[in-house]
Amino acid sequence: MKIVNLNPDSDIGASAWFLELEGHRLLMDAGTHPKREGRSSLPLYDLIKHEEVDAVALSHCHHDHVGSLPVALRHFPKAHVMMSELSYFIIERVLHNSVNVMTRQRDEMGIKEYPLYSHDEVDDVAPLFQGFKYNREIEWAAYHKTRAGLSSPTLEFFDAGHALGSAGMMIRGQKQTVFYTGDVSFHDQTILKGARFEDVKADVLIMETTRGNRAVPPGFTRETELERLTTAIERVLKRKGCILIPTFALGRTQEILALLALLTRAGRLKHQPIYIGGLGRVFTEIYDLEAHRTHRQHSNLRLREALNLVVLEKGQAEKMKLSGGRIFVITAGMMSENTAAHDLAARMIGDERQAIFFVGYADPDTPGGRLKAATPGKPFVFSGSAGELTRRCELEDFDLTAHANRDELLNLVGQVSPHTVLLGHGDADSRAWFEQQIRARHPKIKVIQPEPGKSVEV
């Protein structure tokens, strides 16, 4: 088989993998690079644009995994698009939102290449989308190939526990098998239960390495981290300060809302408005509506009923009175400019009554990352539009990741027992840690860190 890593950079970027197996070709994921703009954010599709791709399979609906799907389908118009049934309910909303964001960035930042695709194009490709239940084996080869006598490889989605609809993928050929983890969480979150990869065995493993550079501190548990966040929320509300929790619209928003709903049910938080973004509301509704299809905890918990959710209107974040203990769970986890999370943070940073609580990763080169690194009482440049600010607000970082820790992934390698592991979706130091540990623990396993655009024969 042949595998090509199409991420244009050697970091957590635009996830896209090209697989050629026994005469058939599959594209796994079609993301955009979160740190790049315009066409430079796309996977290296030019390297495979002359290949006859039979199908596109998606691991989940975060932009770094699906954000360039309409562009990919320009190259491969005959390919059908496969995903879990839960992702099927999300994908079109994600892509239409991407068009809106790119259009805004074109107007505000002068990025002339945006949008990379249009609303009409999303509507045109949507009939190609197919959703499948977890643990169902699907044939994906092109019809004319099976008619010609080529046996069809199969694909099976496994629940990855990362966000609603997230999946690992098993690709089975006649002679070899490949398992692609996508983004995976083995621990239970507040809503979603952990991944179900228990019986997975494969010849080749393509594995994410996001947290390879981060050891689990001694004594750390998710439960103690949730209690630390709860105590911090209670502390700020007692002094009538406001709380901003910047989140990603799909996954982290719903997990935080579930925590707030459970705290309200337990009497630790009074019933009060929780301010959210519009896209966060859309995905929260889908989490509620699809609860019966989801491997989750608190299956009867409906966030829209349990909480008084209020969607912030455009421009409202710049005018609201920041007093009386308001709680904001706002989309834009890295506080990108021209978002409500950015505008609220700019108002709160200099006020010691207020609190900003991070519950996920923020790239160091984003406003959120710069705020995380800021020294209390010292000026720092928050963003181009907000300029220099002095951090006086309370700021905490809570480790509520939706990614597996590195020891769990290392154990997965032993369970899958592949002859070859390909490491991706992680920074250089993360991949290096995994390569060293796998070689030490499993010396017979071949470990490869595929360079961007380089073909690997397995």
N, C-alpha and C positions, 0 to 999 in steps of 0.2 A: 504494500500500500504506500501511497504518497500523502504526506501531510504538509501544508503550508500555513505558517502563522502570518496572517494578513494585517495584524496590528502594525500601524506605521511607526511605532516607537517601542522601546524595550521596557515599558512600564505598564501600569494599569491603564490601558488606553482603550482603543476601539477593538473590542473583542470580535474576532472573525477567524474561523479556521476552515481551510479547504481540505477536504478528504477525498482521495481517489481510491476506491476499493473495488477490485475485481471488475473493472470496466465501467463502474458507476461513480458519479461525482456528487458530493454533498457539501453544501456550505453550512457550517454551524455558527450561528450568530451573525449579526450584521450591525455592529455598533458604530458609535461616533466617539472620538477622543475628547474627553471632557476638558483638556487643557489646550486644545487647538481650536482654531476658527476656520470657517470656510471649507474649501475642498481639502485642506491639509488635515482636517479632522477625520477624513474617510479612511476606511481600510484600503489596502493596496489592491483594489479590484482590477487595475490594469494588468496585473500579473496573470489573472485567470479569465480575462474578459473573452478570450477565444475558446474557453473550455465549454463543453456542453454540460451545464450543471442540471442535474435531474431534480433536485429538491433543496430547499432551505429549511433548516430546523433551528428553532429558537429556544434558548434555555430559559429566558424570562424577559420581562418587559421594562427593564431599566435602560436608559438611553445608551449607556456604553455597550449594550448588547443588541439593541434593536434600532437605534436611532438613524441608521443609514439604509434600512430595508428597502424603501422605494428606489433608492439609487442602485442597489444591488440588482433589483428586479428589472432595471433597464438593460442590464447586461444579460440577464437570464430570464427572458420573458416567458419561457415555457416551464420554468420550475414552479412546482406547487410549494406552498409554505406551511410547515407543520409546527405545531406548538401544543402545549397542554391545553385542555379545555378551559381552565381558569385564565390562562394567558389570552385565550381567544376573546374573552369578554373585556379585555383591557387594551389590547394592542392598537386598535384604531384610535382610541382616545389619546394614547401616548403619542402616536404619530401626528395627529392633528394638533396637539399641544406643541409639538416640536416645530411645526410650521409657524404657529403663532409666535413662539419664542424667537425663531430665526428672523421672522419679518420685523419684529421689534428691534432686534439687534442690528438689522440692516439700517433701519431708520435712525436709531439712536447712536450707533457706533460706526456707521458708514461701511459695513462689511458688504460690499457689492455682490459677492457670490451668494449671499443669502436671499431667500430661502433655497436650500439645496433641492427641495421638491415642494409641490403645491398641495393644497387641500384636494383639488381635483385628482391629482396623481394618487393620493392616498385612497380616495374613493375608487379609482380605477383598478388598483391592485388588490383591494379588499376581498373580491370574490375568489382570489387564490388561497386565502387563509383557511386552514383546517385545524380544528381543535380536537384533541384526543385525550381520553382518560389516561391516568397513570397506569403503568403495568399492563399495557396492551401492545402487542407486537404488530407493527405496521410495515407493509411493503412500501418502498418509496422509489423504486426504479422507474424510469420512463417506460411508458407502455410499449413503444416500438422496440425497446431493447428486450423486454420479456418475450415479445412475439418472435424476436430473432433467435430465441433460445437461451439467452443469458438468464441465469437464475437471479432473482431479486434479493438483494440484502434487505434486512429489516431494521427497524428502529423502535426503541421502547423508551418512554419517558418514566423517570423515577422521581418521586417527590424529593426536592432538595431543601425544603424548610427555610429558604432564604427570604422570600417574599411570596405573595399570593401568585400561584401558578409556576413558581420556579421549578426547574427540572434538571436533573442529570440525564444524559442520553447514552443508551447502549446501542451501538451499531453492530449488527451481526452479519458477517459474510459467510461464505461457504468454508473458508479456511481460517479467517482471523476475526477477532472481535475488538472493538474499540469502545472505551467508556470515557465520556467527557463530563466532568463534574459540573461545569458551569460554576456559578457562585453557590456555595453550600453552607448551611448551618446545621451542625449535629446537635446543638443544644436547643431545648424548648425556649421559645420567646414567650411574651405575655399572651399572644394569640396563637401564633403558629407553633405546631410541634416540630421537632427536629427532623432532619432528613431520614428517609427510609431507603438506605443503600445496603441493607444488611446482607443480602445474598449476592451482591454484585461480584462477578469474577470476569476478568478480561485479559486479552493478550497485550493490549496497549492502553495506557491510562494517560489522558490529557487532564491536567490538574491545575486548579487555581492555587495561588500562593500568597494571597493578599497579606496575611498576618504572619508570614514566615520570619519577619524581623521583630516580632513582638512576643516575648515569653509571657506566660500567664503568671502573675505575681503569686507568691505563696499565700494560701488561704483565701484567694479570690473566689467569690461565687457571684453569679448573676443576682441571686436573692439579696445578698448584702449590698450590692450596687443599687438595686431598686429601692431598698430601704434608705440608703444614703440620699438618693434623689428625693424620695418622699419627705424625709426630714428637712431637706433643703427647701422644698416647696412650702412646707408648713412654716419654716422660719421666715421666709420672705413675705408670705401672706400675713403673718402676724404683725409685721411692721407696715402693712398696707402698700408694700412695693409691688411692682409688676414683674412678671416672669416671661421671658422670651425663650422658647425652645425651638431653634431652627431645625427643620427636618426635611427629608426627601418625601415627596408626595405619596409615593407607592411604598408601603412597607413600614418605614419608621414612624410616619404620621399615625398610622392605625395602631401600632404597638404602644405609642405614648398615650394616645386617646384611650386605649383599653386600660392602661394603668390608672389614668385619671378617673375612668368610670368605676373601676374596682375600689379606688380610694373613696369616691363619693358614696358608693354602696356601703362601705365599711364605716362611714361617718367621719373619716379623717379629713375629708375635703367637703366644703359646703357646695350645694348645687348652685352653680353660677355659670355665666356665659364662658365658653371656651372659643377663642377666636382662631379661625383656620383660614387657609387659602382655598380658592375655588377648585383647583385640581385635587387638593387633598380631600375636599368634600366628595368629589366624584368617586375617587378610589375608596373612600370610606363607605359610601353607599354600596359599592360592589362587594367589599368585604362583608357587609351585612347581608346582602342579597344572596351571596354564594356561600354563606356559612355552612349550609347543609352538604356542600360538595367538598368541603375543606377539612384536611386533617389538622384539627385545631383544638385548643383548650377553650373553655367558656363558650361552648357552641351555641348557647341560648343568649349570649350577650349581644345586643344590637346597639352599636355605638350611637346611632342617631336618636334612639329612644332613651338611652341611659344618660346622655349628655345634652346640654343646651348649646349646640354648635352654631356659631355665628360666622358667616363668611365675610371677611373684610372686603369692602368695596374698594375700587381703585382710588388711590389717593387718601384713603381713610387713615392709613398708618402714619401719615405725616401730620394729622390734625387731632388724633384722639388724645384725650386727657390721660396721662400716665399716672394714675393714682387709684386707690381703692382696691388694689390686689387683682388686677386683670391677668389672665393667663393667655398667652399667645403660642399656638403650636403651628408654626408658619413654614410653608414650603420655601425652599432655597436653603438647603443645609449648609452651603458654603457662603451664604449671604452675598450672592452676586449682586452687582449694582442694578438699580431699577427694579428691585423686588421689595415686597413689604418687609421681609426679614431684614434686609439691608437698611431700609429707612427707619424701622423701629430701633434697630441696634444703634444707629447713628444718634438717635435721640436719647437712648438709655445709657450709653457707655460712660458719659460723664456724670451720672447721677448715682450716688452711693445707695439710694433706696432701692434701685432696680437690680434685677438679676438676669443674667444670660446663662443658660445651661445647655452645653453641647452634649448630644447623645450619640454622636457619630463622627466620622472622619471629616476633616476640613483641610483641604490642600493648603500648604503653607503660602502659596502664591495668590490665594483668594482673600477677600476681606475677612471671612471667617477665620482663616488660618492666621492672618496677621493679628487679629484680635486675640486669638488663643495665645499667641507668643508675646503679647504686649505686657510690659511690666506695669503693675499698679502705680498710678501717680506720675507716670512718665508719658510724654507725648509720643504718638506713633501715627503713621499714615494708614488710615483705615481703607480708603479707596480714593480714586481720582475725583469723584464727585463730592464726597464728604470731607476729603482732605485730612488734615492732622487733628487727632482727637487725643484726649487724655483719659485713660481708663480708671474710673473710680467705682464703677458698678461691681457687684458681686459676680464672679465668674467661676464656673465649675465645669469639669469635663467628666462625663460618666461613660464608662465602657459598657455599652449595651449593643454591641456589634451583632450584625446578622450574618457574620462570616465565621466559619469554623476556626478554632485556634489551631496552631501549627502541630501540636501533638496529636490532635484528632485526625488531621489530614495524614500525618505520618503513619498512624495506625491504619488508615484507609489503604495506604499502599500495601501494607502487609496482608490485609484482607483480600484486596483485588488480585494480588499476586501476579502482576503483569511481567512480561519479559522486558518491556520498555516503558519508561515514564517520560512524558513531555511536560515541562514546567512552563506555565504562562500566567498571565493576569496577576503580576506582582512586580514590585521593584527589584532591582538587581540584588540587593542584600537579602531580600526574602527568598528569591530563587536560589541564591548561593547557599543559604542555610539548609534548604530542602535537599539540594544536591549532595551536600556534605553528609547530612544525616541518612539519606537513603543509601548512599554508597557504604556508609559504615554499618548500617543495620542489614542491608540486603545487597551484598557485594555482587551478586549475579544479575541484578537488575541493571539494565542500561539506562542512564539518565541523560536526557537531552534538553538543553535550553534553546529552543528554535529561534534563530535571529529573524527579525522582521523580513518577510518576503522570501526567505530561503527555503527551498524544498527539502524535506527530510524523507528519505526512503526507509521504511520500517519492514 
